[in-house]
Amino acid sequence: MTDPVQNAPREPIPAEVVIIGAGPVGLFQIFELGLLGMHAHIIDSLAQVGGQCTELYPEKPIYDIPALPICGAQELIDRLMEQAKPFNATFHLGEEVTEVQRQADGKIKVGTSAGRLLLAGAVVIAGGVGSFQPRRLSVPGIEALEGKHVHYRVKAAVDFHGKQLVICGGGDSALDWTVALADTARSLTLVHRRAEFRAAPATVARMRELVAAGKVQFVEGNVVAHHVANEDLVRVEVQGPDGENLHVPADKLLAFFGLHPKLGPIAEWGLELERKALKVDTEKFQTSEPGIFAIGDINTYPGKKKLILSGFHEAALAAFAIQLHLNPGKRQFLQYTTTSPIMQKRLGVASVAEH
Ligand SMILES: Cc1cc2nc3c(=O)[nH]c(=O)nc-3n(C[C@H](O)[C@H](O)[C@H](O)COP(=O)(O)OP(=O)(O)OC[C@H]3O[C@@H](n4cnc5c(N)ncnc54)[C@H](O)[C@@H]3O)c2cc1C
């Protein structure tokens, strides 16, 4: 496979600070940097912000965020986005950071899977448990069809219109797309290893109606093989609970088996690791490489607790350390948002405070 980072045109973007990971802790880092007058670019491999909160438990209530006795996980992310808004961070979503490398001039080169290149004064890794990757089909040779005939997410629904579609999975994504694409596909077969589904009951009920109406075919089993003609997918074989293989015509296969976090490229940037986490000090939350900081679930130090509130504290201290890193020797002042005119100006609340 070609490496898009090597082949894409690479116009480097100068950046004061680059944050890797837009989970709750990365989002709060935008705010803490902004209060001290620094601008951030923030990159996440997912198409949306929120990290584990959005990806794994958006509906669940969180009870241990200070001053919020109860807060939905997605609500927390929405609030963090609102709080970070005055600082106009630049978001690069759906791009995995694949390389982080110090340059001769001390700047840090950050490269993404989309071929984007940034030259940063400082980097904050807020990568959590790693970047979320789709669980892939374990069918020999099927990876060669990824992107053209085999997909793990829908970028544009129109790509699937008029197609002989096979959708694999039994959760919300599989069922949502089955319902959404049933009317426009030439044929649609839903394949799941059992007849029970983990999706919202209303969506399951709608899917069953579509099956009853003959718009969707449901096959219990697993895709075990695929057949290609002239490099195009033509059908898949589904092994049922009886061990028999059923041949299903298919020119597009969508698989939704959930996501799993992978430390991925972070492990290859030459930073000191301890049990898959980045070692940091507790004064600056700096890694073994000056100018590269790590906060949130990705870091480790004596007494580390993987909690959102610990990550918030780490983001505050890292912001001070980054300010010093970018302006060595300059005196730092602790200012309160309640009373600091410059912070209020940055927050865009100066006029409110004057009243
Ligand atoms: C079910 C559940 C319930 C929880 N409940 C609580 C609770 O009640 N209270 C609490 O304090 N904590 C709770 N947690 C833990 C909490 O969610 C984590 O501590 C928190 O999400 C960590 O935030 P983070 O920003 O460090 O990382 P994450 O939320 O993991 O976000 C990291 C982001 O970095 C991105 N990323 C990683 N590598 C790359 C890369 N190379 N390029 C681009 N992007 C990358 C990932 O895609 C991800 O979006 C819970 C966790 C789970 C799973």
The ligand as a Tripos MOL2 file, in Angstrom:
@<TRIPOS>MOLECULE
LIG
   53    58     1     0     0
SMALL
NO_CHARGES

@<TRIPOS>ATOM
      1 C1        -17.4850    2.9670   29.6280 C.3       1 LIG1
      2 C2        -16.5430    4.0110   30.2060 C.ar      1 LIG1
      3 C3        -16.9680    4.8020   31.2540 C.ar      1 LIG1
      4 C4        -16.1070    5.7690   31.8110 C.ar      1 LIG1
      5 N1        -16.5530    6.5450   32.8540 N.ar      1 LIG1
      6 C5        -15.7390    7.5040   33.3820 C.ar      1 LIG1
      7 C6        -16.1570    8.3240   34.4760 C.ar      1 LIG1
      8 O1        -17.2780    8.1690   34.9890 O.2       1 LIG1
      9 N2        -15.3080    9.2840   34.9530 N.ar      1 LIG1
     10 C7        -14.0410    9.4590   34.4210 C.ar      1 LIG1
     11 O2        -13.3190   10.3410   34.8840 O.2       1 LIG1
     12 N3        -13.5980    8.6740   33.4000 N.ar      1 LIG1
     13 C8        -14.4170    7.7060   32.8740 C.ar      1 LIG1
     14 N4        -13.9500    6.9100   31.8310 N.ar      1 LIG1
     15 C9        -12.5720    7.1170   31.3510 C.3       1 LIG1
     16 C10       -12.5150    8.3470   30.4450 C.3       1 LIG1
     17 O3        -13.4040    8.1960   29.3500 O.3       1 LIG1
     18 C11       -11.0870    8.5370   29.9570 C.3       1 LIG1
     19 O4        -10.2570    8.7460   31.0680 O.3       1 LIG1
     20 C12       -11.0130    9.7360   29.0080 C.3       1 LIG1
     21 O5        -11.7830    9.5300   27.8440 O.3       1 LIG1
     22 C13        -9.5690   10.0070   28.6080 C.3       1 LIG1
     23 O6         -9.5810   11.1240   27.7910 O.3       1 LIG1
     24 P1         -8.3940   11.4020   26.7480 P.3       1 LIG1
     25 O7         -8.7700   12.6810   26.0780 O.co2     1 LIG1
     26 O8         -7.1050   11.2570   27.4600 O.co2     1 LIG1
     27 O9         -8.4500   10.1690   25.7110 O.3       1 LIG1
     28 P2         -9.5750    9.5630   24.7800 P.3       1 LIG1
     29 O10       -10.9340    9.8810   25.2470 O.co2     1 LIG1
     30 O11        -9.2210    8.1180   24.6200 O.co2     1 LIG1
     31 O12        -9.3370   10.3130   23.3920 O.3       1 LIG1
     32 C14        -8.1350   10.1300   22.6990 C.3       1 LIG1
     33 C15        -8.3250   10.5060   21.2570 C.3       1 LIG1
     34 O13        -7.0400   10.4810   20.6040 O.3       1 LIG1
     35 C16        -7.2030    9.9980   19.2990 C.3       1 LIG1
     36 N5         -5.9170    9.4850   18.8120 N.ar      1 LIG1
     37 C17        -5.1060    8.5660   19.3910 C.ar      1 LIG1
     38 N6         -3.9930    8.3640   18.6530 N.ar      1 LIG1
     39 C18        -4.0940    9.1910   17.5800 C.ar      1 LIG1
     40 C19        -3.2820    9.4380   16.4460 C.ar      1 LIG1
     41 N7         -2.1110    8.8130   16.2500 N.pl3     1 LIG1
     42 N8         -3.7180   10.3400   15.5270 N.ar      1 LIG1
     43 C20        -4.9140   10.9990   15.7030 C.ar      1 LIG1
     44 N9         -5.7310   10.7860   16.7540 N.ar      1 LIG1
     45 C21        -5.3200    9.9000   17.6890 C.ar      1 LIG1
     46 C22        -8.2760    8.9140   19.4380 C.3       1 LIG1
     47 O14        -8.9300    8.6580   18.2000 O.3       1 LIG1
     48 C23        -9.2120    9.5290   20.4820 C.3       1 LIG1
     49 O15       -10.2930   10.2310   19.9020 O.3       1 LIG1
     50 C24       -14.7790    5.9330   31.2950 C.ar      1 LIG1
     51 C25       -14.3660    5.1240   30.2240 C.ar      1 LIG1
     52 C26       -15.2200    4.1680   29.6880 C.ar      1 LIG1
     53 C27       -14.7340    3.3320   28.5360 C.3       1 LIG1
@<TRIPOS>BOND
     1     1     2 1
     2     2     3 ar
     3     2    52 ar
     4     3     4 ar
     5     4     5 ar
     6     4    50 ar
     7     5     6 ar
     8     6     7 ar
     9     6    13 1
    10     7     8 2
    11     7     9 ar
    12     9    10 ar
    13    10    11 2
    14    10    12 ar
    15    12    13 ar
    16    13    14 ar
    17    14    15 1
    18    14    50 ar
    19    15    16 1
    20    16    17 1
    21    16    18 1
    22    18    19 1
    23    18    20 1
    24    20    21 1
    25    20    22 1
    26    22    23 1
    27    23    24 1
    28    24    25 2
    29    24    26 1
    30    24    27 1
    31    27    28 1
    32    28    29 2
    33    28    30 1
    34    28    31 1
    35    31    32 1
    36    32    33 1
    37    33    34 1
    38    33    48 1
    39    34    35 1
    40    35    36 1
    41    35    46 1
    42    36    37 ar
    43    36    45 ar
    44    37    38 ar
    45    38    39 ar
    46    39    40 ar
    47    39    45 ar
    48    40    41 1
    49    40    42 ar
    50    42    43 ar
    51    43    44 ar
    52    44    45 ar
    53    46    47 1
    54    46    48 1
    55    48    49 1
    56    50    51 ar
    57    51    52 ar
    58    52    53 1
@<TRIPOS>SUBSTRUCTURE
     1 LIG1         1 GROUP 0 **** ****
